[in-house]
Amino acid sequence: MSDLVRVEPVALLPTPAGCAVFLGDGKKVIVFYIDPAIGASIDAVLAGAVPPRPLSHDLFAQTLDAFGAEVLHTTIVKQEGEIFFARLIIKAENEIMEKKIVELDARPSDCLALAVRHEAPVFVVPEVWEKLEDMSEALDSLRNQENPPEGFGV
């Protein structure tokens, strides 16, 4: 994993079409777009909010916990046009089975929602990271606008 780029959620901003997720490594920021409900799910965890009833990602995270499993990390592995692909890496170890590592194909939004719940790292493969445009200035511009465009919250 040493060749992977570790990223953190930098911002989640509503857009007219959904939610913009900004991920950064301290030098560069990338963006991809997700369903607003998943954006709200991620944002709630990052804000420390506890919903009155478990959301779908909470339920899945609780199920993992119940079976002695945890999210080790998630990795964005590919981009095709506007679509990103990711892998969710889970470790399970309990009294029924020996230690097992499972790698699942998943949407980056779902991976991120589970990673923040398990405090697991998020990575991007270098080939994908290098070809993505740095959106640091665009994010700074959105944050500094007194009247952001309709649909953008800062």
Secondary structure, DSSP 4 states (H G I P E B T S, - for coil): -TTSEEEEEEEEEEETTEEEEEEE-SS-EEEEEE-HHHHHHHHHHHTT---SS--HHHHHHHHHHHTTEEEEEEEEEEEETTEEEEEEEEEE--SSS--EEEEEEE-HHHHHHHHHHHT--EEE-HHHHHHSPP-HHHHHHHHH-SSPPTT---
